[in-house]
């Protein structure tokens, strides 16, 4: 396949356009606000019963996401190695997309009396979203040359932010003026969940039509595909162990991702529960974050050309540490809005630059990359498991989400130290060459 083809890159970016609506509406705005609203009960300390066990409402949703990402982390090494072995990663990309989209549609029926059903659908949607993303990411080194990967990665995130904002605005109209459409407030939220599912699967068929299915890495297809998948995974692991920069980058990425991904997933719940912000205000804030993130992704791409990826990542992590301290100290809506603007700027940049940095550390002439990107995505998913579980556990332990936000500083600090170590290793390699 020809690299740097504009049509292929545009189609690839549309996958981000399609599934980012889930990330914005379901994990970041309307669903968290709706969930907190229907489960809030000060008399019981906001506790809910889930299959006979009592949980703090927001901690339950944190645990559900952590469990979903753990399932994905366990599945993806096997599935991606099979995809590389058979050269059919687009099939897996489709399956996860359908799972996520259908689960979002099923959230249309979620209410307090169907709490268990809603939480399960919420978890399955997360599995669909994260599972599809690893196969999407693995196309990056296939469609772009090394010098273009930062820009193409930023383009994907830009499409995602724009697409998700468009659908969010549509949903916002229903949530803000439900009576004009003959809906209740809860009905408008439930309709938004349905629209996310339809939007997701509809636009996903643009990349599904254009992107290649993948190229098999195996020399022979006579082996059992499960066995072949594990063989392929073993080969990739052996290669990763012999890549000094990649070995140093993955632990750094793991620790700072524990903070980044957790903040992205709990921000709306924090605003709704700690600051009592109404749903329209939360949606407005997240829309601002998304728009600022577009500039952030492109800004970090330009800065990386001048200063290098690792130094820019380290600088962004420092800002994330300050953002966590700011969240702990935030007491007013105005302060929360200012903090949201900062988070938006660094959110888009760190996501885009993290993906392209990893891509640059990979061998550039391998026929398929799904197995390599499984290490990246599994690292991220395990980071989310640790981050979300820690956040929920600290909240249940201390009774305050502010303490959970402050705890995330520790993860960012460890990531920063590892990034500095990686930068020093890069300088040593340059001197030798």
Order of alpha helices (4+ residues) and beta strands (2+ residues): alpha-alpha-beta-beta-alpha-alpha-alpha-alpha-alpha-alpha-alpha-alpha-alpha-alpha-alpha-alpha-alpha
